[in-house]
Amino acid sequence: MAASLYALSVGSFLQTAEAVAGFLDRAARHCAEAGGDPDDFVDARLIDDMAPFHFQIEALCHHAVCGVEAVTTGVFDPPGLIGSQPFADLQAMVARSVAALNAFDPEEVNGCAGKDLDLQIGPRRLAFTAEDFFLSFSLPNFHFHAVTAYDILRSRGAPIGKRDYEGRLRTKTP
């Protein structure tokens, strides 16, 4: 059987969003055990000219949930950025995104295969099919922000590793 649009999009977003929720929890537990403050991660950056941790979390949530909404509605319209907020609020944002992803109907998403989606980003108009939107815009942006959030936590001493980032693999069941 061929891969479905739902599995390629929502399935991929869920695997990583759930992993992000897991490594955020692990970082918070580490802080509690070591006497640190997880809010110290919120404004951390890998390098001065790169967006901070809180932006990475907001952007990955927007690319996942708003990406699927864009394909189903024809409009990519993520909300404005909230900005710096407590670590616990970022964890809650990821949890809400996981819940929203779980609420998408597979048949509705699969029914969007081949659908056209035009984005206006500044002066650029980008014309996609649903598949190309996910595979060349939304998923790459989502994964960039997820791995950057992971890297910020890791660089600040959170005891997380590759398996924390991979999350639950979608293996074949016997």
C-alpha positions as YAML, in Angstrom:
chain: A
units: angstrom
residues:
- id: 1
  name: MET
  ca: [0.00, 0.00, 0.00]
- id: 2
  name: ALA
  ca: [1.25, 3.48, -0.84]
- id: 3
  name: ALA
  ca: [1.91, 5.99, 1.92]
- id: 4
  name: SER
  ca: [-1.03, 8.24, 2.66]
- id: 5
  name: LEU
  ca: [-0.92, 12.02, 2.86]
- id: 6
  name: TYR
  ca: [-2.09, 11.72, 6.48]
- id: 7
  name: ALA
  ca: [0.78, 9.35, 7.40]
- id: 8
  name: LEU
  ca: [3.36, 11.56, 5.66]
- id: 9
  name: SER
  ca: [2.13, 14.73, 7.32]
- id: 10
  name: VAL
  ca: [0.19, 14.22, 10.54]
- id: 11
  name: GLY
  ca: [2.00, 10.97, 11.33]
- id: 12
  name: SER
  ca: [5.39, 12.65, 10.91]
- id: 13
  name: PHE
  ca: [4.36, 15.74, 12.87]
- id: 14
  name: LEU
  ca: [3.01, 13.59, 15.70]
- id: 15
  name: GLN
  ca: [6.10, 11.40, 15.97]
- id: 16
  name: THR
  ca: [8.35, 14.40, 16.44]
- id: 17
  name: ALA
  ca: [5.94, 16.61, 18.42]
- id: 18
  name: GLU
  ca: [5.47, 13.79, 20.95]
- id: 19
  name: ALA
  ca: [9.25, 13.38, 21.08]
- id: 20
  name: VAL
  ca: [9.62, 17.13, 21.69]
- id: 21
  name: ALA
  ca: [7.11, 16.87, 24.54]
- id: 22
  name: GLY
  ca: [9.19, 14.03, 25.95]
- id: 23
  name: PHE
  ca: [12.52, 15.81, 25.80]
- id: 24
  name: LEU
  ca: [10.99, 18.97, 27.28]
- id: 25
  name: ASP
  ca: [9.73, 16.85, 30.19]
- id: 26
  name: ARG
  ca: [13.14, 15.26, 30.54]
- id: 27
  name: ALA
  ca: [14.85, 18.68, 30.60]
- id: 28
  name: ALA
  ca: [12.40, 19.92, 33.26]
- id: 29
  name: ARG
  ca: [13.03, 16.79, 35.41]
- id: 30
  name: HIS
  ca: [16.77, 17.30, 35.05]
- id: 31
  name: CYS
  ca: [16.41, 20.88, 36.28]
- id: 32
  name: ALA
  ca: [14.30, 19.75, 39.25]
- id: 33
  name: GLU
  ca: [16.86, 17.09, 40.19]
- id: 34
  name: ALA
  ca: [19.91, 19.33, 39.67]
- id: 35
  name: GLY
  ca: [18.42, 22.43, 41.27]
- id: 36
  name: GLY
  ca: [18.21, 24.35, 38.00]
- id: 37
  name: ASP
  ca: [15.41, 26.42, 36.53]
- id: 38
  name: PRO
  ca: [13.91, 25.30, 33.19]
- id: 39
  name: ASP
  ca: [12.95, 28.93, 32.54]
- id: 40
  name: ASP
  ca: [16.68, 29.50, 31.94]
- id: 41
  name: PHE
  ca: [16.22, 27.66, 28.61]
- id: 42
  name: VAL
  ca: [13.46, 29.98, 27.35]
- id: 43
  name: ASP
  ca: [15.65, 32.74, 25.93]
- id: 44
  name: ALA
  ca: [18.69, 30.55, 25.21]
- id: 45
  name: ARG
  ca: [20.11, 30.57, 21.69]
- id: 46
  name: LEU
  ca: [22.68, 28.49, 19.85]
- id: 47
  name: ILE
  ca: [24.29, 31.67, 18.54]
- id: 48
  name: ASP
  ca: [23.46, 35.36, 18.96]
- id: 49
  name: ASP
  ca: [21.85, 35.87, 15.55]
- id: 50
  name: MET
  ca: [19.61, 32.80, 15.83]
- id: 51
  name: ALA
  ca: [16.10, 32.82, 17.30]
- id: 52
  name: PRO
  ca: [15.74, 31.73, 20.95]
- id: 53
  name: PHE
  ca: [14.34, 28.49, 22.32]
- id: 54
  name: HIS
  ca: [10.80, 29.85, 22.82]
- id: 55
  name: PHE
  ca: [10.64, 30.83, 19.14]
- id: 56
  name: GLN
  ca: [11.71, 27.31, 18.10]
- id: 57
  name: ILE
  ca: [8.84, 25.80, 20.08]
- id: 58
  name: GLU
  ca: [6.25, 28.25, 18.74]
- id: 59
  name: ALA
  ca: [7.44, 27.80, 15.16]
- id: 60
  name: LEU
  ca: [7.41, 24.00, 15.28]
- id: 61
  name: CYS
  ca: [3.87, 24.05, 16.68]
- id: 62
  name: HIS
  ca: [2.72, 26.47, 13.99]
- id: 63
  name: HIS
  ca: [4.30, 24.52, 11.14]
- id: 64
  name: ALA
  ca: [2.65, 21.32, 12.32]
- id: 65
  name: VAL
  ca: [-0.88, 22.34, 13.23]
- id: 66
  name: CYS
  ca: [-1.22, 25.33, 10.90]
- id: 67
  name: GLY
  ca: [0.42, 23.32, 8.12]
- id: 68
  name: VAL
  ca: [-2.28, 20.66, 8.25]
- id: 69
  name: GLU
  ca: [-4.96, 23.33, 8.60]
- id: 70
  name: ALA
  ca: [-3.53, 25.07, 5.52]
- id: 71
  name: VAL
  ca: [-3.96, 21.99, 3.39]
- id: 72
  name: THR
  ca: [-7.49, 21.35, 4.63]
- id: 73
  name: THR
  ca: [-8.66, 24.99, 4.43]
- id: 74
  name: GLY
  ca: [-6.45, 26.40, 1.68]
- id: 75
  name: VAL
  ca: [-5.03, 29.11, 3.95]
- id: 76
  name: PHE
  ca: [-1.73, 29.09, 5.85]
- id: 77
  name: ASP
  ca: [-2.34, 31.59, 8.61]
- id: 78
  name: PRO
  ca: [-0.34, 30.87, 11.74]
- id: 79
  name: PRO
  ca: [-1.10, 33.12, 14.71]
- id: 80
  name: GLY
  ca: [1.30, 35.84, 15.73]
- id: 81
  name: LEU
  ca: [4.19, 34.87, 17.93]
- id: 82
  name: ILE
  ca: [3.66, 35.13, 21.67]
- id: 83
  name: GLY
  ca: [7.31, 35.59, 22.54]
- id: 84
  name: SER
  ca: [9.16, 34.73, 25.70]
- id: 85
  name: GLN
  ca: [7.06, 32.75, 28.15]
- id: 86
  name: PRO
  ca: [7.64, 30.27, 30.98]
- id: 87
  name: PHE
  ca: [9.02, 26.85, 30.09]
- id: 88
  name: ALA
  ca: [5.85, 25.22, 31.46]
- id: 89
  name: ASP
  ca: [3.78, 27.28, 29.00]
- id: 90
  name: LEU
  ca: [5.94, 26.03, 26.14]
- id: 91
  name: GLN
  ca: [5.35, 22.47, 27.32]
- id: 92
  name: ALA
  ca: [1.60, 23.17, 27.36]
- id: 93
  name: MET
  ca: [1.82, 24.61, 23.83]
- id: 94
  name: VAL
  ca: [3.41, 21.40, 22.56]
- id: 95
  name: ALA
  ca: [0.75, 19.33, 24.37]
- id: 96
  name: ARG
  ca: [-2.02, 21.39, 22.72]
- id: 97
  name: SER
  ca: [-0.37, 20.87, 19.35]
- id: 98
  name: VAL
  ca: [-0.22, 17.11, 19.86]
- id: 99
  name: ALA
  ca: [-3.92, 17.12, 20.79]
- id: 100
  name: ALA
  ca: [-4.78, 19.22, 17.72]
- id: 101
  name: LEU
  ca: [-2.80, 16.88, 15.46]
- id: 102
  name: ASN
  ca: [-4.58, 13.86, 16.94]
- id: 103
  name: ALA
  ca: [-7.92, 15.52, 16.15]
- id: 104
  name: PHE
  ca: [-7.34, 15.73, 12.39]
- id: 105
  name: ASP
  ca: [-9.45, 13.26, 10.43]
- id: 106
  name: PRO
  ca: [-7.31, 10.94, 8.26]
- id: 107
  name: GLU
  ca: [-9.94, 10.83, 5.52]
- id: 108
  name: GLU
  ca: [-10.16, 14.62, 5.37]
- id: 109
  name: VAL
  ca: [-6.37, 15.00, 5.14]
- id: 110
  name: ASN
  ca: [-6.06, 12.18, 2.59]
- id: 111
  name: GLY
  ca: [-8.85, 13.81, 0.56]
- id: 112
  name: CYS
  ca: [-6.58, 16.85, 0.08]
- id: 113
  name: ALA
  ca: [-4.05, 14.91, -1.99]
- id: 114
  name: GLY
  ca: [-3.26, 16.84, -5.15]
- id: 115
  name: LYS
  ca: [-5.05, 19.96, -3.89]
- id: 116
  name: ASP
  ca: [-3.47, 23.30, -4.80]
- id: 117
  name: LEU
  ca: [-2.25, 25.62, -2.06]
- id: 118
  name: ASP
  ca: [-0.83, 29.07, -2.73]
- id: 119
  name: LEU
  ca: [1.15, 30.92, -0.08]
- id: 120
  name: GLN
  ca: [2.04, 34.56, -0.06]
- id: 121
  name: ILE
  ca: [5.22, 35.12, 1.96]
- id: 122
  name: GLY
  ca: [6.18, 38.76, 1.69]
- id: 123
  name: PRO
  ca: [6.53, 39.54, -2.01]
- id: 124
  name: ARG
  ca: [6.83, 35.85, -2.96]
- id: 125
  name: ARG
  ca: [3.90, 33.75, -4.08]
- id: 126
  name: LEU
  ca: [4.54, 30.04, -3.65]
- id: 127
  name: ALA
  ca: [2.27, 27.63, -5.49]
- id: 128
  name: PHE
  ca: [2.20, 24.10, -4.06]
- id: 129
  name: THR
  ca: [0.24, 20.91, -4.19]
- id: 130
  name: ALA
  ca: [-0.66, 19.57, -0.75]
- id: 131
  name: GLU
  ca: [2.08, 16.95, -0.99]
- id: 132
  name: ASP
  ca: [4.75, 19.43, -2.05]
- id: 133
  name: PHE
  ca: [3.68, 21.90, 0.64]
- id: 134
  name: PHE
  ca: [4.22, 19.26, 3.33]
- id: 135
  name: LEU
  ca: [7.36, 17.71, 1.88]
- id: 136
  name: SER
  ca: [9.21, 20.85, 0.78]
- id: 137
  name: PHE
  ca: [7.95, 23.59, 3.13]
- id: 138
  name: SER
  ca: [6.08, 22.59, 6.26]
- id: 139
  name: LEU
  ca: [7.95, 19.44, 7.31]
- id: 140
  name: PRO
  ca: [11.45, 20.86, 6.67]
- id: 141
  name: ASN
  ca: [10.62, 24.00, 8.67]
- id: 142
  name: PHE
  ca: [9.02, 21.93, 11.45]
- id: 143
  name: HIS
  ca: [12.05, 19.64, 11.73]
- id: 144
  name: PHE
  ca: [14.48, 22.57, 11.62]
- id: 145
  name: HIS
  ca: [12.79, 24.15, 14.64]
- id: 146
  name: ALA
  ca: [12.41, 20.83, 16.49]
- id: 147
  name: VAL
  ca: [16.09, 19.95, 16.09]
- id: 148
  name: THR
  ca: [17.13, 23.49, 17.00]
- id: 149
  name: ALA
  ca: [15.07, 23.29, 20.22]
- id: 150
  name: TYR
  ca: [16.72, 19.92, 20.94]
- id: 151
  name: ASP
  ca: [20.17, 21.37, 20.24]
- id: 152
  name: ILE
  ca: [19.60, 24.33, 22.55]
- id: 153
  name: LEU
  ca: [18.57, 22.06, 25.42]
- id: 154
  name: ARG
  ca: [21.44, 19.67, 24.74]
- id: 155
  name: SER
  ca: [23.98, 22.49, 24.55]
- id: 156
  name: ARG
  ca: [22.74, 23.75, 27.94]
- id: 157
  name: GLY
  ca: [23.29, 20.40, 29.64]
- id: 158
  name: ALA
  ca: [19.91, 18.66, 29.34]
- id: 159
  name: PRO
  ca: [20.63, 14.91, 29.36]
- id: 160
  name: ILE
  ca: [18.87, 14.08, 26.11]
- id: 161
  name: GLY
  ca: [20.07, 12.05, 23.16]
- id: 162
  name: LYS
  ca: [19.20, 10.97, 19.64]
- id: 163
  name: ARG
  ca: [16.55, 8.50, 20.77]
- id: 164
  name: ASP
  ca: [14.78, 11.28, 22.65]
- id: 165
  name: TYR
  ca: [14.59, 13.20, 19.38]
- id: 166
  name: GLU
  ca: [13.48, 10.21, 17.30]
- id: 167
  name: GLY
  ca: [10.49, 9.51, 19.50]
- id: 168
  name: ARG
  ca: [8.33, 6.45, 19.00]
- id: 169
  name: LEU
  ca: [9.28, 4.87, 15.71]
- id: 170
  name: ARG
  ca: [6.43, 3.77, 13.46]
- id: 171
  name: THR
  ca: [7.55, 0.20, 13.02]
- id: 172
  name: LYS
  ca: [5.70, -2.54, 11.21]
- id: 173
  name: THR
  ca: [3.54, -4.63, 13.53]
- id: 174
  name: PRO
  ca: [3.60, -8.42, 13.13]
...
